[in-house]
Amino acid sequence: MAPRRLTSTGKLSDLARHVILPSGIVSTGWPAVRDLCAGVGIVFDEWQDGLGRAILAKRANGQYAAGIGGVVLSISRQTGKTFTIGSMIVALCILFPGLKVVWTANRGRTSDETFKSLQGMVKRKRIAPRILSVRTANGQQEITFTNGSRMLFGARELGFGRGFEDVDVIVFDEAQILSQKALEDMVPSANVATNPLVFLMGTPPKPSDPSEAFSSLRRGALSGELDDVLFVEFSADENADSEDRQQWHKGNPSYPHRTPESAMLRMKRLLGNDSFRREGMGVWDRYATTSSLIPAARWGGLRVYEAPPGTVGYGVKFSADGSRVALAVAVRPDDDSPVHVEVVRSESMALGTAWLVDGDEKFAGLAARWHGCLGIAIDGKSGSGQLVNALRAARVPARVIVIPTLDQVISAHSMLLEAVVSDPAGVSHFGQAGLDDAVAGATKRPIGKSGGWGWQPIGDAVDVTPLEAVTFAHLVAATNRRKVSSGSSNGRRVVVLG
């Protein structure tokens, strides 16, 4: 076995701003890759070794821990990411006969540069005997190994990537220029792979970039909502001086020992200050660059001034970080009117949850409201268990309390969006400021394994908890067929809420 060879430049955990690991890691396939690379003369820096170990981490069943959610790398230009990921994939192609890799960048120029770099790598004296052929024709760039493994390269702007089957590894380079649709078009090509890996790697997007896929995965990882994604980010401080060399190193772990000062200065001169902060220093804008998922005009057109009579259902949402909780109500009308939704109350968790159960001098709690309602849906890891216990202690029947499954969570979001955007009847609402702000600042975050999604705030200042609570209240009102007595105290008409 080749000896372990590393350049000591600092650990990944010490250099990266964020290292968010997927759950369930028990082992890693990295040592075999690292040792093979060492045997052909490829030596990694210490942080690259840590990155490789995390990327190829495995669960107890032998599947890659990031095999579902993907490997998401926010990393500056000129850091050696093509060398790191390229070396890893070349080694995987050698170790696993028949491996099929698709490497796609947005621009043809970037794809060509990547191909040339890896073409040079496989020409190394100790790798070349393992290569069967290298095809260089534009649009058909391919490296084929003697064991049947293949690496295919192309640009998304030229239509490359669609129609592939049985792909084991997909690399989305320039992931900051990757629409959700493009991602959805290509990822199914890896569905039949036994142990697939999907990489999304890029720099922070500029405002005009179609970056919803990359930005959404970053937000989901940082919020703690995604436990099957590996997310690594190298970035300078948000307010960093673009002349500060120490900040350059924060954004680029290869500076200055591999990326010289002259290369950084050249990039700064050619890109301009704003682009250099994003692409050379890895700094993300304070606010996300995607627009609201719900058009403002459509939401505004659903406003009403009086709620319809009907049967109510409630939704409670605890924010992902545990800082806030919101209660919403939805009315299933007695006639054919659309479901009506409104926020009852949204509070900091500093107030606890007693108000939700028992209420206060201005507010009737759920212990009084449950009679005759369709149900109370409660979602959020941070407080749902405690609230359920408190409601049961207050004699709220278990049959009234709904803890949505993953499928129900996914369905709830798609149902509300469909009702708002596509259904002619839609939903109705009063135009409450907190809910309106949440709608205006909400986009998608991925949930689960099959394209499901939830609400994600656009920017740190947005609180989507009220919209989440409305989403679950709407789910109860639209789907719960529990029979409710017409004589119950709170079941037949929506009451003034507050």
Order of alpha helices (4+ residues) and beta strands (2+ residues): beta-alpha-beta-beta-alpha-beta-alpha-beta-beta-alpha-beta-alpha-beta-beta-beta-beta-alpha-beta-alpha-beta-alpha-alpha-alpha-alpha-beta-beta-beta-alpha-beta-beta-alpha-beta-alpha-beta-alpha-beta-alpha-beta-beta-alpha
